[in-house]
Amino acid sequence: MTAAEFFHHVVTRNYKYCCANPRDWSALWNAIVSMNTVAEHIALERAGYAPVEREELECQANDIRSRTQNLTALKLCAESLKHGRKIRDRCKKFLITATSSGIEPENQSTWTIHEFDLKELAQKALAELETFPELR
């Protein structure tokens, strides 16, 4: 599956479903988490789908994300959703930088991580992803 195929068949569909079901927490969760993986799909495509080390793929994907604040924020939020907390290891001193534990699926006013409104972030991140030539 190319990056464009993944984007159109998974991410865009998840996002459209989320918009059609604005009170469905799992739809928003799916949209954000799938949207975050687009950077890896683009990085793999740019590498010609050749075998690459995990660290190199992560570096390339993070370079793609670092071009916009919203894609960087999307990664923070997606990882917080997947793991409950975003934790940084600073010389064996673990620091919690963001958490999703305060989210209540039935209360949309809690659908935030750090200072990010997740619905708004998904909308902005999708618009930025649509500008990548690999996704057209």
C-alpha positions in Angstrom: 0.0 0.0 0.0 1.5 3.4 -1.0 1.4 6.4 1.3 -1.4 7.8 -0.9 -3.5 4.6 -0.7 -3.1 4.5 3.1 -4.0 8.1 3.4 -7.1 7.8 1.2 -8.3 4.4 2.3 -7.6 4.6 6.0 -6.9 8.1 7.3 -9.4 10.0 5.2 -12.1 7.5 5.8 -11.5 7.5 9.5 -11.6 11.3 9.5 -14.8 11.5 7.5 -16.4 8.9 9.8 -15.3 11.0 12.8 -16.9 14.1 11.3 -20.1 12.3 10.6 -20.1 11.0 14.2 -18.9 13.9 16.3 -19.9 12.4 19.6 -18.1 9.1 19.0 -14.9 9.2 21.0 -13.5 6.0 19.3 -13.9 7.6 15.9 -11.8 10.6 16.9 -9.2 8.3 18.5 -9.0 6.2 15.3 -8.7 9.3 13.1 -5.8 10.8 15.2 -3.9 7.6 15.6 -4.1 6.6 12.0 -3.3 10.2 10.9 -0.1 10.1 12.9 1.2 7.1 11.1 1.1 8.9 7.7 4.6 10.3 8.3 6.1 6.7 8.5 4.3 5.8 5.3 5.7 8.8 3.5 9.2 8.1 4.9 9.0 4.5 3.7 7.9 5.6 0.3 10.7 8.2 0.1 13.1 5.3 0.9 11.7 3.3 -2.0 10.3 0.7 0.5 13.9 -0.5 1.1 14.6 -2.1 4.4 15.6 0.7 6.9 16.6 0.6 10.5 13.9 1.6 13.0 15.9 4.6 14.2 16.3 5.9 10.6 12.6 5.5 9.8 11.8 7.3 13.0 14.2 10.1 12.2 12.8 10.5 8.7 9.2 10.5 10.0 10.0 13.0 12.7 11.6 15.2 10.1 8.4 15.1 8.1 6.4 16.0 11.3 8.7 18.7 12.4 7.8 20.8 9.4 4.5 21.9 11.0 3.5 22.5 14.6 0.2 20.5 14.1 1.9 17.3 12.9 4.3 17.6 15.9 1.4 18.0 18.2 -0.4 15.2 16.5 2.4 12.8 17.4 2.4 13.9 21.0 -1.4 13.4 21.2 -1.5 10.1 19.3 1.2 8.6 21.5 -0.6 9.9 24.6 -3.8 8.2 23.4 -2.1 4.9 22.6 -0.1 4.7 25.8 -2.1 6.8 28.3 0.9 9.0 28.9 3.7 10.5 26.9 6.8 9.9 28.9 10.3 11.2 28.2 13.3 9.4 29.6 15.8 12.1 30.8 18.8 10.2 32.2 16.5 7.6 33.9 14.3 10.3 35.3 11.0 9.8 33.7 8.9 12.9 33.0 5.2 12.8 32.0 4.7 15.4 29.3 1.1 14.7 28.3 -1.7 12.4 29.4 -5.0 11.1 28.0 -6.2 9.8 31.4 -8.5 12.7 31.9 -10.6 12.1 28.8 -14.1 11.0 29.4 -15.6 9.4 26.2 -19.1 10.8 27.0 -17.9 14.4 27.8 -16.5 16.2 24.7 -15.2 19.1 26.8 -12.5 16.7 28.1 -11.3 15.7 24.6 -8.0 17.5 25.0 -4.4 16.6 25.6 -2.0 19.1 26.9 -3.4 22.3 25.5 -4.7 20.7 22.3 -8.3 20.4 21.4 -8.3 17.0 19.6 -11.1 17.7 17.1 -9.4 20.9 16.1 -6.0 19.3 15.9 -7.3 16.5 13.7 -8.8 19.0 11.3 -5.6 21.1 11.1 -3.4 18.1 10.7 -5.5 16.6 8.0 -5.3 19.8 6.0 -1.5 19.9 6.4 -1.2 16.2 5.3 -3.2 16.9 2.2 -0.4 19.3 1.0 2.2 16.4 0.8 2.8 15.5 -2.9 3.1 11.8 -1.9 -0.6 11.8 -0.7 -2.2 13.1 -3.9 
